[in-house]
Amino acid sequence: MELTWIAVIASVCMALAAVCVFVYAVKKDYFHNIEDAKYQVFWSDLEEKGNGKNNQGSR
């Protein structure tokens, strides 16, 4: 039973840490333009296919 409480307390601490990181990121305005990341990934994938550098083999 003691081990269960340790696991519950650890999971609550991890959840609180995640909430703190999220609040910090929102306050620092890290989420101001999330569309840029999508387009960076999209265009880098197209460049790799155009150069023949597909690491996953031919599809």
N, C-alpha and C positions, 0 to 999 in steps of 0.2 A: 504494500500500500504506500509505503514511503517513496518508493521509486516512481509511482504514478504522480505523486504531488511534485516531485522534482521535475518530471517531464512536463507537467502542466505549467509550472512556474517558468520553466525555460521557454516554452512556446509563447507564453504571454509576454515575456521579456523580448523575444524576437519580433513579435507583432508590434510592440511599442517602438522598438528600434526602427522597424520598417515605416511606421507612421511618422516618426520623427524625421527620417530621411526624406519622405515624401513632402512633408510640410516645409522642410528646408529648401527642397528643390523648387517648390511652388513660390516661396518667398523670394528666392534668388532669380526667379523668372526663367528657369531652365526649360519650361514648356511653352515658350512664347511662339515658336514656329516648329511644330512637330512634322510638318509636311516635308521640310528639307531633308530629313533623314530618309524618308521614303524615296524621294527622288535620287538621293545619292546612291542608295542601294540599287535602285532600278537602273540608273545609267552605268554604274560600275559592272553590273551583270551583262549589260549589252556590250560594253567594251571588251569584256573577257570573251564573249562568244564571237565577236568580230575578229579578235586576234587569234582565235583558235586555242585559247588557254583554258579550256574547260577541264577542271580538275576531277570531275566526276565521270570522265569517260564520255564516249559518244552516246547520245540518246536516240 
